[in-house]
Amino acid sequence: MTFDVAALRKQFPSLDSGTAHFDGPGGTQTPRPVAEAVANALSGPLSNRGDGVASERNATAFVTEFRAAYADFLGADPRGIVYGRSATQLTLDFARHLAKTWGPGDEVVVSRLDHDANIRPWILAAERVGATVRWAEFDPATAELDLDGLAETIGPRTRLVAVTGASNLVGTMPPIPQIAQLAHDRGALLYVDGVHYAAHRAVDLPALGADFFVCSPYKFLGPHCAVLAADPALLETIVPDKLLPSTDEVPERFEFGTLPYETMAGATAAVEFLAALAPADGQTRRERLRNSLAATEAHEDSLRHLTQDGLDSLGSAITLHSRAAARTPTLFLTIPGRRSWDAYQYLATLNVFAPAGSFYAIEPFQALRLDDEYGLRIGMAPYNEPAEVDRLIDGLARFLRS
């Protein structure tokens, strides 16, 4: 399946600025239907949930539709869809919830490949209860997770394994089904940070085998929020701290306070927008999503190959750290003898946005042992086009000559 990139770009008012946005891993641009969904929800009528008047019914519908949309997006049960402000917030919350049953002698496994949002919450939770943190390493030369080492790290006292579905820094996609098997064989739960993965690959939660999977709609054309998916039966076993009058129903007992109905409406609209990119008549939304996401995956990967060819043409002036066999269309590089921050600022003068930093991926950034205090990250989104890649490569070449 394919889609019309030129037609797609017309749905993004922000692209009228002429900026070539390669900052997708930090958050994509927003299409008009998503923004309109937020505005329409806010303009109401809207109030707290109920079934008495239109404003109550609207709020109830926004929540129900959100859970149904992300059940379709992730291949999950709507009763297992938890809303969150961010993936960091959800992970901090669930680390506290789960650690209530941990104690001295228990172990948690985290990965050097991960964003800090899937590392520090587990370290903090383990420290509070006296549990031990163990580390899964990755090879800086290949950016691949060390699966043999991971298998040795997961032991009989491991309570939870936390790992990324795809590195937001270098794009590496570890084999999650294999890791899930390793964790489950030892009686451990698997918590997957799917924020970067869900932006570039169709998610099939049962096939992945993750017990918890978290993602952020603003990484795939939606508003700023997050989603956690899990088996409702598993969620029933987890007891969060909550207000006395608040519901004990799953999944709502993990959502504290009044929900942002307008944000949920926008997040639902993002799923609908994605499902319509390469549709086929007579299919379910889940099937349409799979078709559309296959089309965006092919488009983004073609741009990645085009970009990598362009970077290769620059020779040894560029060091590319994204080398894994299975990876997203995200390229992380440094420039020997030059500051990546200077390259980012130079490109910005050309209206090309490829940000520099460590992007909260502190552990993998340090493991790469970089001389530069920053790295340049180039990420593809469905609205990027080959002409923008040409501008990027030309801009880098001009920076190197400057």
Buried (B, 14 or more C-beta within 10 A) or exposed (E): BEBEBEEBBEBBEBBEEEBBBBBBBBBBBBBBBBBEBBEBBBEEEBBEBEEEEEBBBBBBBBBBBBBBBBBBBBBBBBBBBBBBBBBBBBBBBBBBBBBBEBEEEBBBBBBBBBBBBBBBBBBBBBEEBEBBBBEBBBBBEBBBBBBEEBBEBBEEBBBBBBBBBBBBBBBBBBEBEEBBBBBBEBEBBBBBBBBBBBBBBBBBBEEBBBBBBBBBBBBBBBBBBBBBBBBBEEBBEBEBEBEEEEEEEBBBBBBBEEBBBBBBBBBBBBBBBBBBBBBEEEEEBBBBBBBBBBBBBBBBBBBBEBBBEBBEEBEEBBBBBBBBEEBBBBBBBBBEEBBBBBBBEBBBEBBBBBBBBBBBBBBBBEBBEBEBEBBBBBBBBBBBBEEBBBBBBEBBBEBBEE
